[in-house]
Amino acid sequence: MKRTGVIGLGDMGSGLAKNLIKNGFDVTGLDLSEERMSAFIEMGGKPAKDIAGVGANADAVFVMVMNGNQAKSVILGECGLIGHIPKGGVVVLTATIKPSEARDIAEAMAGSGVHLIDSPVSGGFPGAQGEP
């Protein structure tokens, strides 16, 4: 599995993308900020026009958005990952959301053929960037 995606390229998501690229992964990304997208492209990432574009080009997608509603929309929405990531693919939920929201997403994904990993992150911007 060398095709990955990152949705949300802020402080933490940019670090995820940077370290994936540095370790030889093909990374497709998306963020609402043009500035963040430009920085992502400069580090070697492949831009996507929408969530579907990330899902179609990745076997695993890290979702690093701001809240539970955004996570639900990105994963389960009409144009969400669930309909575009290949069967057997993985959504890695790295956003800081309530446990009940993560459970709701997992329940909604049941039977989809797409796996969910709820993965907490820590270390803030320096940790995400790989700095000591």
C-alpha positions as CSV (number, residue, x, y, z in Angstrom):
1,M,0.0,0.0,0.0
2,K,1.9,3.0,-1.3
3,R,-1.0,5.2,-2.4
4,T,-2.2,7.4,0.4
5,G,-4.3,10.5,0.9
6,V,-4.5,13.3,3.4
7,I,-7.6,15.5,3.8
8,G,-6.8,18.5,5.9
9,L,-3.3,19.9,5.4
10,G,-3.1,22.2,8.4
11,D,-0.5,22.0,11.1
12,M,-1.0,18.2,11.7
13,G,-2.1,17.1,8.3
14,S,0.8,18.8,6.5
15,G,3.2,16.9,8.9
16,L,1.5,13.6,8.0
17,A,1.8,14.4,4.3
18,K,5.4,15.5,4.6
19,N,6.5,12.3,6.4
20,L,4.6,10.0,4.1
21,I,6.2,11.7,1.0
22,K,9.6,11.5,2.7
23,N,9.1,7.8,3.2
24,G,8.3,7.0,-0.4
25,F,4.5,7.1,-0.4
26,D,2.5,8.6,-3.3
27,V,0.3,11.2,-1.5
28,T,-2.8,12.8,-2.8
29,G,-4.1,15.7,-0.7
30,L,-6.9,18.2,-0.3
31,D,-7.4,21.3,1.8
32,L,-9.7,24.3,1.5
33,S,-6.7,26.7,1.8
34,E,-4.9,27.5,-1.5
35,E,-1.8,28.4,0.5
36,R,-1.8,25.0,2.2
37,M,-2.3,23.3,-1.2
38,S,0.6,25.2,-2.7
39,A,2.9,24.1,0.2
40,F,1.7,20.5,-0.2
41,I,2.5,20.6,-4.0
42,E,5.9,22.1,-3.3
43,M,6.7,19.2,-0.9
44,G,5.9,16.7,-3.6
45,G,2.2,16.0,-3.0
46,K,-0.4,15.5,-5.7
47,P,-3.4,17.8,-5.4
48,A,-6.9,16.6,-5.7
49,K,-9.8,18.8,-6.8
50,D,-12.2,17.1,-4.4
51,I,-12.7,14.4,-1.8
52,A,-13.6,11.9,-4.5
53,G,-10.2,12.6,-6.2
54,V,-8.4,11.8,-3.0
55,G,-10.4,8.5,-2.4
56,A,-10.0,7.3,-6.0
57,N,-6.2,7.7,-5.8
58,A,-5.5,6.2,-2.4
59,D,-5.7,2.9,-0.6
60,A,-5.5,4.6,2.8
61,V,-6.7,8.2,3.5
62,F,-5.9,10.1,6.7
63,V,-8.7,12.5,7.7
64,M,-7.3,15.4,9.7
65,V,-10.2,17.9,9.9
66,M,-11.3,20.2,12.7
67,N,-14.4,18.5,14.1
68,G,-16.8,15.6,14.1
69,N,-19.3,17.1,11.6
70,Q,-16.4,17.7,9.1
71,A,-15.2,14.2,9.6
72,K,-18.7,12.8,9.0
73,S,-19.1,14.9,5.9
74,V,-15.6,13.9,4.5
75,I,-16.2,10.2,5.1
76,L,-19.9,9.7,4.7
77,G,-21.2,12.7,2.7
78,E,-22.7,12.5,-0.7
79,C,-19.3,12.9,-2.3
80,G,-17.5,11.4,0.7
81,L,-14.6,8.9,0.8
82,I,-17.0,5.9,1.4
83,G,-18.1,6.0,-2.2
84,H,-14.7,6.6,-3.8
85,I,-12.0,4.8,-1.9
86,P,-11.5,1.2,-3.3
87,K,-13.1,-1.7,-1.4
88,G,-10.6,-3.0,1.1
89,G,-9.2,0.5,1.6
90,V,-8.7,2.2,4.9
91,V,-9.9,5.5,6.4
92,V,-7.5,6.6,9.2
93,L,-9.5,9.0,11.4
94,T,-6.9,11.3,12.9
95,A,-9.1,14.2,13.7
96,T,-9.8,15.0,17.3
97,I,-13.4,14.2,17.7
98,K,-15.7,12.7,20.4
99,P,-15.7,8.9,20.8
100,S,-19.4,8.9,20.1
101,E,-18.8,10.6,16.8
102,A,-16.1,8.1,15.8
103,R,-18.5,5.2,16.7
104,D,-21.3,6.8,14.6
105,I,-18.9,6.9,11.6
106,A,-17.8,3.3,12.2
107,E,-21.4,2.1,12.4
108,A,-22.4,4.0,9.2
109,M,-19.4,2.4,7.4
110,A,-20.3,-1.1,8.4
111,G,-20.7,-3.4,5.4
112,S,-19.1,-0.9,3.0
113,G,-15.9,-2.9,2.5
114,V,-13.9,0.1,3.7
115,H,-12.1,-0.1,7.0
116,L,-11.9,2.6,9.7
117,I,-9.0,3.1,12.1
118,D,-9.5,5.7,14.8
119,S,-6.0,7.0,15.4
120,P,-5.3,9.7,17.9
121,V,-2.4,12.0,17.3
122,S,-0.3,14.2,19.6
123,G,2.8,16.4,19.6
124,G,1.3,19.4,17.9
125,F,2.9,21.1,14.9
126,P,6.5,20.2,15.9
127,G,5.7,16.6,16.4
128,A,3.7,16.3,13.2
129,Q,6.5,17.8,11.3
130,G,9.0,15.3,12.6
131,E,10.9,17.7,14.8
132,P,12.2,16.7,18.3
